Each structure stands twice: as structure tokens, then as C-alpha cells.
Amino acid sequence: MQILAGYLRKETFRAFLAILIVLLIFSIGQLFAESLRAVARGALPTSMLYIELGLRTIDSLTILLPLSLYLAVLAKLGQMYRNQELVMYHASGVSTSHILRMYLPQIVFFFIFLLIISTVILPLASQTSERLTRAASKDISLMGLKEGVFQELSGSNSVIYVSKINTEEKRLENIFVNVTHDDRVDTLTAEYGYQYEDEENGERYISLFNGFRNEGVPGKKKYNLMRFERNDIKLPKLEGKSVNIDEKGKSTFELFNSTDLTEKAEFHKRLSSAIAAVVLLMLAVSISKTSPRDAKYTSLVLGLLIYICYSYLLAISFSMIAQGKIPGWIGGWWVHIIFIMYGLRRINKVDELK
């Protein structure tokens, strides 16, 4: 029995690593694209791209780890059923319940590991992301502007073009700015400019030097052309954050004591990752049994359908908590209980057929 248990855990862990690597590659590619879009719209400083990518990858692990373990157990047990290995063990008295208990060390490990990630590491990662982003956004070379590209300033009707960014002197060179107001359009050109922050109100500005300002109303012939030595333009505040730190940056203890509905939903979401690893592993054991006559991927297709239903019900429960439609003490427990009962019922049914 111990030899079989060690073999199952070893082979499942190998499959788990292979599946996790594949899923991570796809996930990191998607996160990289999202981070690039955040940089393009000015919500994320350029130098923060890879740091933010790493921090967001930690967040994705709370989904990928349970899913990889689930698929690994399904794949390994399904293969052993098709090869008649487990059928032989069942004939020797090894039940499906025994197989589930063989995975107990992995269940405990992943439960504790995911609990630490979701309740401790993720809040710290979110706080780190926010702190670094704020610090980096004060630097002109890190504000999201690009050389030789027309960019819309986030949260305004302004378009800016910078021919060159001198990072050593923190200076913008050969600048074009087009600002659309309710009653007019202002077009400004400047030889160079600097960014600065008002110490009193914290607002950010660009000071333009040695340039021209053309002011007028589109469709009319009257325009005013002015030359200036210096003209300051207020920069809009950067909209959006790549990490929502309103509730994600708070500690789990703060969320537990909070009365805010959104923070209650976040608290249950953090716990669900570790619980999902346990529930999914049990479900994988219960649905992995196949016969030689069944299609090769029958259990895998069924497993994916069950996982999709499980994930969507959890997402619905979190949304209903945030909307106040479900009391906080119920949370997402009802979803976990439904699938635990379903898994136990399948395990008992399979054992009765032996």
C-alpha cells in the first residue's frame, strides 16, 4: 500500500509540474500583454513592467496551482484505469477512498501553501506594486510617455507628442500638445519641457519652454497665435491601476473584521483558493475512473465541465456577497459543500460497484 501511495504521489507531482509550466507560459503571455496596455495608456511606468508582471504572476498562481493539481490527478489516474493498473489494485482490496487517502500529504501541503500565498504573500505583493508605481511615476522618464508616438493623456482630451526624452536631464524635447476644450482647441509646440509636482496640492505639471500657442475654434477662421517663454500644462491623474489595492492590499485580518461588502467578498475569495485545491483533488479522484471501452478523454472532458461549473459558481457567490445578496457568514461555503457532497457521493458509488 505504501509503495502504491508513493508511486501515485510521485507520478502525479511530475504531471503537475508539466501542466503548471504550460499554463504559466500562457498566463504570463496574457499578463504581459495587459501590462503593456497599462504602460501604453500611462497607468503603469515603463520601468515597472517586469516587476508588475512578476507580482501579478503570484496572483495567477492561486488559480493555476489548484487547476494544475486537478488536471494532473485526472490524467494520471485516468491513465492507470485505462492500463488496468487500478482495476488490479481494486481487485486486491484498494478502494477509491484508499486512493484519496494516499493523496493526503499533497492535500495538506497544497492547502497550507495556497493559504499562505493568498492570505499573506498576495496582500504584500499588492502593497509593493502600489508603492513602487507611485515612486516611479514621479520620474519623468517613468511616466509612460514614449518617444516619437502620439499619446492621449489618460483622463483628458489632450494629445501629446515628444520627439525625444532625455532621461539623464529628465527633460522632454521637441514637444507637441493638442488640448480640446468645450469652446476651443489649443495647439502648443515647445522646444523642451520639464515635469514637476506641486508640493501643496500634489498635482503634476509639464513646463513648456520656447514655444508657440495657437488658440481657436474649429470651423472658424479666427485664431490667436502667441509666443511664450514658458507655459505650464497640468497633467491629469493617471487612471486605473494594474493591481486593485483597495481591498487586495489590505491584510486578511483587516478584511475579516471589515463590514464593507467588497472586502468581505475579497476575504472569501482568498480562502477559496486553498479550499478549492482540496475539493478539486477529491473531485479528480472521484471522476477519474474509466473503463477500456470509454473514450480516451472522457474523464478529462467531464472534469473540465465540473471545473468550469465550480469556478463560475464561486465567482457568482463572490459577486453576490459584494452586492449584499448573500450574508457574509455564508460566503462561498455553499459552493464548496455542494461539490464536496458530489465528490463523496461518486466515491461511495464507485466503491459500492466493486
Number of C-alpha atoms within 10 A of each C-alpha: 11 8 7 13 16 13 13 18 18 12 14 23 18 13 19 22 15 13 19 20 13 11 18 17 10 11 16 16 13 12 17 19 12 14 22 19 14 20 22 18 19 25 22 27 28 22 17 18 16 13 14 24 20 17 18 22 17 17 18 16 20 22 17 20 23 25 21 24 26 28 22 24 26 27 19 20 24 25 18 17 17 18 13 15 12 20 18 13 13 16 10 9 10 17 19 22 16 13 20 18 13 19 19 14 11 18 21 13 12 19 19 13 14 25 19 15 20 24 21 16 16 23 20 17 22 24 19 16 24 18 11 15 24 12 11 18 20 15 15 21 22 21 20 21 25 20 14 13 11 15 19 19 21 18 13 13 14 19 16 19 21 21 16 16 21 12 12 7 10 15 16 26 20 18 21 20 21 18 18 14 12 7 8 12 18 18 18 22 21 24 16 22 23 16 21 18 14 9 8 6 7 9 13 17 16 19 18 27 21 14 20 20 17 15 17 16 16 11 6 7 7 10 14 10 14 11 15 15 12 14 17 14 13 13 18 15 14 16 13 14 14 19 17 13 16 11 19 22 18 20 17 22 11 13 20 14 11 13 11 13 21 19 22 24 25 21 27 23 19 21 19 24 23 27 19 24 25 22 21 26 24 25 26 27 24 26 21 23 21 20 15 10 7 10 10 14 14 15 21 18 11 13 21 15 12 17 19 11 14 18 15 13 16 22 16 13 23 25 18 19 24 20 13 15 12 17 14 20 10 12 22 24 15 13 20 19 12 11 20 17 13 14 21 16 13 17 21 14 13 16 15 9 6 12
